[in-house]
Amino acid sequence: MASIREVARLAGVSPSTVSRVMNKTANVDEDKKQKVLAAIEETGFRPNELARALFKQSSRIIGVIVPNLENPFYNELAKAVEEEAYRNGYKLLLCNSNNNTEKELMNIRMLDQMKADGIIILTYSDKTGQAVADCHLPVVAVDRQLTGSGQSAYVEADHYKGGKMAMAHLLDCGCKNIVFLRGPLELSSGLSRYRGYQEMCQKYELPEQCIDCLYDYEDGLRAAKELVKRYPQADGIIASNDMVAIASYKILIGAGYRVPEDVQIIGFDNIRFSWLITPEFTTVIQPIEKMGTLAVEIIIKHGQGLPFQQENILDVSLVERQTTRRKE
């Protein structure tokens, strides 16, 4: 691979002149500039991206840290981030913490050292807050807020409204014995959805029936098995997300229930699986693409010194499919 010194020798200029032409850090005589560009073309020279990042304090890389890659929600969000980053001339570096706090902290330090232009983070750990506060990069939390941290901004759906909306829909469908497979309360998303559900229970004088559940398929299987034992008369289920809804359907069908005749199910997120499989799942729609796009926009504006909104709560909606059925 050609070096900057070979380009300089071929163009008859100094290496610093080549650097000035490539980085556009100073005016260079047009004749010398054309010779440098011709030499670069002839040698196929490509600059060391890391060196340029250290020099310019920017790598044009946006890091995305997700708790795990098994949840399709994170994949769809990362896809939206990558597409918006690419449109603006940035690259994506995807980091999977696998629900490991130490890996999460390591990824933050790595991106900081690489002079990434920003970090988009979805985290399960409150311990991450201090690492974010110590980080020199703009950090945008997505789908949840980081409490007591130095996040530059957060982007999330209106989880509280979503919890109320899911409960209201099952009530409209005639359900009277509704169980909430409740997401992690240490996350703003899980807590807000629960509070929406809780308010509806109070409004209609219904008992709260909750089983705690993580946002993954395997824990959805466990929670659904517990539901069948504890609440065998349940006729409505609000799942913590679509993967948990799918897991619940599998357990219920195996236990002899019919969906939606005996029990109705509503999920949360509207991932592609929610409508690609049969039955298609009723769910609360998070605007995943918009969330990813907005997170990238905030990082770019931060780098350009432009104003941006720090608190971003996006509206949710509901799509009715085959796992619920309104009363005739």
C-alpha positions in Angstrom: 0.0 0.0 0.0 1.3 3.4 -1.0 2.5 5.8 1.8 2.1 9.6 2.0 5.9 9.9 1.3 5.6 8.0 -2.0 2.8 10.4 -3.0 4.9 13.4 -2.1 7.9 12.0 -4.0 5.8 11.3 -7.1 4.2 14.8 -7.0 7.5 16.5 -6.2 6.2 18.1 -3.0 6.7 17.6 0.7 4.5 15.2 2.8 3.1 18.2 4.6 1.8 19.6 1.3 0.1 16.3 0.6 -1.5 16.4 4.0 -2.7 20.0 3.5 -4.3 19.0 0.2 -6.1 16.0 1.7 -7.2 17.6 4.9 -8.0 21.0 3.3 -6.3 22.7 6.2 -4.5 25.4 4.2 -4.4 26.9 0.7 -2.1 25.1 -1.7 -0.9 26.4 -5.1 -3.2 25.0 -7.7 -0.4 23.5 -9.8 0.9 21.6 -6.7 -2.6 20.6 -5.7 -3.3 19.0 -9.1 0.1 17.1 -9.0 -0.8 15.8 -5.6 -4.3 14.7 -6.7 -2.8 13.0 -9.7 -0.2 11.2 -7.6 -2.9 10.0 -5.2 -4.9 8.7 -8.1 -1.9 6.9 -9.6 -0.8 5.3 -6.4 -4.2 4.5 -5.0 -3.1 6.1 -1.7 -5.6 5.9 1.1 -5.0 7.9 4.3 -4.9 6.2 7.7 -8.4 6.8 9.0 -7.4 6.5 12.7 -4.5 9.0 12.3 -6.9 11.5 10.6 -9.4 11.0 13.3 -6.8 11.8 16.0 -5.7 14.8 14.1 -9.1 16.2 13.3 -10.7 15.0 16.6 -13.4 13.3 14.5 -13.6 9.9 12.9 -17.0 10.4 11.3 -18.1 7.3 13.2 -21.2 7.0 15.3 -21.2 4.2 17.9 -24.3 2.3 18.8 -24.3 0.3 22.0 -27.2 -2.2 22.4 -27.9 -4.7 25.3 -28.1 -7.7 22.9 -28.5 -8.5 19.2 -31.1 -11.1 19.7 -34.0 -8.7 20.1 -35.2 -7.6 16.6 -36.1 -4.1 18.0 -32.4 -3.3 18.5 -31.6 -4.6 15.0 -34.3 -2.4 13.4 -33.2 0.6 15.4 -29.5 0.1 14.3 -30.6 -0.2 10.7 -32.4 3.1 10.9 -29.3 4.7 12.6 -27.0 3.3 9.9 -29.1 4.5 7.0 -29.3 8.0 8.4 -25.6 8.1 9.3 -24.7 6.9 5.8 -26.9 9.6 4.2 -24.8 12.2 6.1 -21.4 10.7 5.4 -20.9 8.9 8.7 -20.2 5.2 9.5 -21.7 3.0 12.1 -19.9 1.0 14.7 -22.3 -1.4 16.4 -21.3 -2.7 19.9 -23.2 -5.5 21.6 -22.8 -5.4 25.4 -24.8 -8.6 25.9 -26.3 -7.2 29.1 -22.8 -7.0 30.6 -22.1 -3.7 32.3 -18.4 -4.1 32.0 -18.6 -4.6 28.3 -20.8 -1.6 28.1 -18.3 0.6 29.9 -15.4 -0.8 27.8 -17.3 0.1 24.6 -17.9 3.7 25.9 -14.2 4.1 26.6 -13.2 2.6 23.3 -15.5 4.9 21.3 -14.2 7.9 23.3 -10.6 6.9 22.5 -11.4 6.4 18.8 -12.7 10.0 18.6 -16.1 8.8 17.5 -18.5 11.7 16.8 -21.1 10.4 19.2 -22.7 7.5 20.9 -26.2 6.2 20.7 -26.9 3.9 23.7 -29.7 1.6 24.8 -28.7 0.4 28.2 -30.0 -1.8 31.0 -27.5 -0.6 33.6 -27.7 2.6 35.8 -23.9 2.1 36.4 -23.4 3.3 32.8 -24.5 6.8 33.9 -21.2 7.7 35.4 -19.2 6.4 32.4 -21.4 8.6 30.2 -20.9 11.6 32.4 -17.1 11.1 32.2 -17.2 10.6 28.4 -16.1 13.5 26.1 -18.6 12.6 23.4 -22.2 13.5 22.8 -24.4 10.6 24.1 -28.0 10.1 23.0 -30.0 7.6 25.0 -32.7 5.9 23.0 -35.8 4.1 24.2 -35.1 5.0 27.8 -33.5 7.7 29.9 -30.2 7.5 31.8 -30.9 8.7 35.3 -28.3 11.1 36.8 -26.0 10.9 33.8 -24.3 13.3 31.4 -26.4 12.3 28.4 -26.7 15.0 25.8 -30.2 14.1 24.9 -32.7 11.2 25.0 -35.2 9.9 22.4 -38.0 7.6 23.5 -41.6 6.8 22.7 -44.4 7.8 24.9 -44.3 4.6 27.0 -46.9 5.9 29.5 -49.4 6.5 26.7 -48.6 3.2 25.2 -49.4 1.4 28.5 -52.7 3.1 28.8 -53.5 2.5 25.1 -52.8 -1.3 25.4 -55.1 -1.6 28.4 -57.8 0.5 26.8 -57.8 -1.7 23.7 -58.2 -4.9 25.6 -61.0 -3.4 27.6 -62.7 -2.4 24.4 -62.3 -6.0 23.2 -64.3 -7.2 26.2 -61.4 -8.4 28.4 -62.0 -8.3 32.1 -59.2 -10.4 33.5 -56.1 -8.7 32.2 -52.5 -9.7 33.1 -49.5 -7.4 32.4 -46.2 -9.1 31.7 -44.4 -6.1 33.1 -41.0 -4.9 31.7 -38.1 -4.0 34.0 -39.1 -1.2 36.3 -35.5 0.0 36.6 -35.9 1.2 33.0 -37.9 4.3 32.2 -39.6 2.4 29.4 -40.8 -0.4 31.7 -41.8 1.9 34.5 -43.8 4.3 32.3 -45.7 1.5 30.6 -46.6 0.0 34.0 -47.8 3.4 35.2 -50.1 3.7 32.2 -51.5 0.2 32.9 -51.8 1.0 36.6 -53.8 4.2 36.0 -56.3 2.3 33.8 -56.7 -0.3 36.5 -57.4 2.4 39.0 -59.8 4.2 36.7 -61.9 1.0 36.0 -61.4 -0.4 39.5 -59.6 -3.5 38.3 -57.0 -5.5 40.2 -53.4 -5.2 39.1 -52.2 -8.5 37.9 -48.5 -8.4 37.0 -45.7 -10.8 36.3 -42.2 -9.2 35.9 -40.6 -10.0 32.6 -37.4 -9.0 30.7 -37.6 -7.8 27.1 -36.6 -11.1 25.6 -38.2 -14.3 24.2 -36.7 -16.8 26.7 -37.9 -14.8 29.7 -41.3 -14.4 27.9 -41.6 -18.2 27.8 -40.9 -18.3 31.6 -43.4 -15.5 32.4 -46.1 -17.0 30.2 -45.8 -20.4 32.0 -46.1 -18.6 35.3 -49.1 -16.8 34.0 -50.9 -20.0 33.1 -50.4 -21.3 36.6 -51.2 -18.1 38.5 -53.9 -16.6 36.3 -55.6 -19.5 34.4 -58.7 -17.4 33.9 -56.9 -14.6 32.2 -58.6 -13.4 29.0 -56.2 -10.6 28.1 -52.4 -10.2 28.1 -50.3 -7.1 27.7 -46.8 -8.2 26.9 -43.7 -6.2 27.7 -42.7 -6.3 24.0 -43.5 -8.1 20.8 -41.0 -11.0 21.4 -42.6 -11.6 24.8 -46.1 -11.5 23.1 -44.9 -14.2 20.6 -43.5 -16.3 23.4 -46.8 -16.0 25.3 -48.7 -17.1 22.3 -46.6 -20.3 22.0 -47.1 -21.2 25.7 -50.8 -20.5 25.6 -51.5 -22.5 22.5 -49.5 -25.4 24.0 -51.7 -25.2 27.1 -54.9 -25.5 25.1 -55.9 -21.8 24.9 -57.3 -20.3 21.7 -56.1 -16.8 20.6 -58.1 -14.5 20.4 -61.2 -16.6 21.3 -60.1 -17.5 24.9 -57.3 -15.0 25.5 -56.2 -11.9 23.6 -52.6 -10.6 23.4 -51.2 -7.2 22.7 -47.5 -6.5 22.3 -45.3 -3.4 22.1 -42.8 -2.2 19.5 -44.3 -3.3 16.1 -41.1 -5.1 15.0 -41.3 -6.9 11.6 -41.9 -10.3 13.2 -45.2 -8.9 14.7 -46.8 -9.0 11.2 -44.6 -11.5 9.3 -45.8 -14.5 11.3 -49.3 -16.0 11.7 -51.2 -14.9 13.6 -50.3 -11.2 13.1 -49.9 -9.5 16.4 -51.8 -6.5 17.7 -49.2 -4.1 19.1 -48.4 -0.6 20.2 -46.2 1.0 17.6 -42.9 2.6 18.5 -41.7 4.9 15.7 -38.4 3.0 15.5 -37.2 4.5 12.3 -37.9 8.1 13.5 -36.2 7.4 16.8 -33.0 6.2 15.1 -33.0 9.1 12.6 -33.5 11.7 15.3 -30.7 10.3 17.4 -28.3 10.7 14.5 -29.5 14.2 13.8 -28.9 15.2 17.4 -25.3 14.0 17.2 -24.6 15.8 13.9 -26.1 19.0 15.3 -24.0 18.7 18.4 -20.9 18.4 16.3 -21.8 21.4 14.2 -22.6 23.5 17.3 -26.3 23.8 16.3 -29.1 23.8 18.8 -31.0 20.5 19.4 -33.8 19.4 21.7 -32.6 17.4 24.7 -35.9 15.8 25.7 -37.6 13.9 22.9 -40.8 11.9 23.5 -42.4 10.6 20.3 -46.0 9.7 20.0 -47.2 6.0 19.8 -50.1 4.4 18.0 -51.8 1.1 18.0 -52.4 -1.4 15.2 -55.1 -4.0 15.5 -54.3 -7.4 14.0 -55.3 -11.0 14.6 -54.4 -11.5 18.3 -57.2 -9.2 19.6 -60.9 -8.9 18.5 -63.3 -6.2 19.4 -66.7 -7.0 20.8 -69.4 -7.3 18.1 
